[in-house]
Each structure stands twice: as structure tokens, then as C-alpha cells.
Amino acid sequence: MKKAIITISGGIDSTTTAAIAKSKGYGLYFLTVNYGQKNIEREIENTKYFAEYFNAEKHKIIDMTWLGELGKSGMTDENIKFDTIHDDLIYVPFRNACILSAAIAWAETDSDVEKIFIGSEAGPWICPDNSPEFIKAMNQLARVAMKTNSNVTIEAPLNDLDKPRILKTAIKYKVPFEHTWTCVSNSKKPCGICQPCRNRRESFEKIGLKDPADYES
């Protein structure tokens, strides 16, 4: 069976991406990264659930906590609170490049891996490492840097979709929304204030569907 590595956090985007890869006949190899994010407990819980749900062949959870320790992100720094709207603070410097580098390294160890999937959605790109330019550049880097299996490609199937269209795609692939987690501020109950929470709530409203998340605010 052809194989694909999925960078998965258990949110709507990465879970929908896993469903798309599954529909294309790939054996799924999940990669979850602990970079010191505040919601890591929920991410691990949800990604373990989805590893079983999608019958993933393997699920690696790797430690990159040093990335969060560098600071300057509300996703990792406990001193930065999302009690007001500061959308730029959800950016973790160079995070996706580090995560994809780990996925590329994994792909080099298995010549049957054909694809690396990431759930980057369309803009506005608060995080520049979600943009199509970034995905293209990482593909170019992989071809130059890999000694083996250099034909593997990185794919972001949601990169031209906004959140309401992603939700519709998720419905098509029967993604169980009640098991997805979006909040970057908490791991117990979604805050409702951070940009991902607001984007999720507004997107469910736009498509006329009830959001199963139980928000604090």
C-alpha cells in the first residue's frame, strides 16, 4: 500500500486532511509534534482518537518543546493571555518548517512514503508558514536536501479553501466534529476568544451548522 505522513493536531483542518489522504488510498502515518503548545494534552488525546478512527498504521508523537521555549507566541507562553484579541500572537516562529522537516526526515527512512500532507488552510495568512509560497518552497527544499526518497511531495489539499468551505469538505468526508479541537489557549475548554476559536464559531454559523464545542466565552 502507498503511504502518506500526515502532520496532525486533531483540529478540523488536519483531521479533514487525514480523511482526504485516506480516501485516496494511502496508508496513514500520523505525526504529532509537542512544541510546548498550551493545548498539548487535548492534541495528544484527540490525535490518538483519530489514529484509531482512521486506522493509522503508525502514530509518532515527537518532542520539539525547545521551539515553544523560544517564546513570542501566545500558543506556548503562559504569560501571554488571550483575554483580548491579538491574532498575531497565534504565530509560532518557523513552526511548520520544523514540523515538515521532521516529516521529511521520517519519509527518508521509508521509500514507500509518497506524500506528506499538512492541513494548511487559505489566508489571510497570519502565519506565513501556511501560505502556498511556503508549501512550494518546502517542496523545493525537500528535493534538494533529501538523499533518499527525494520524489516525496508535500501536499496541502485545503490551501485554497477558507474555513466554511473546509467545514463543508469535512462533512463530505464524515469528520466527527465533536472530537476535533481548535482552541490554542486551553486544553480543558475552548476559550472562544483566540483567532482559531472565533474563526471556527463564525464558520459554523455561516454554513448554518451547530458547533459542538462548549466555549468558555
Buried (B, 14 or more C-beta within 10 A) or exposed (E): EEBBBBBBBBBBBBBBBBBBBBEBEBBBBBBBBBBBBBBBBBBBBBBBBBBEBBEBBBBEBEEBEEBBEBEEBBBBBEEBBBEEEBBEBBBBBEBBEBBBBBBBEBBBEBEEBBBBBBBBBBBEBBBEBBBBEBBEBBBEBBEEEBEEBBEBBBBBBBBEBBBBBBBBBBEEBEBEBEBBBBBBBBBEBBBBBBBBBBBBBEBBEEEEBEBEBEBEE
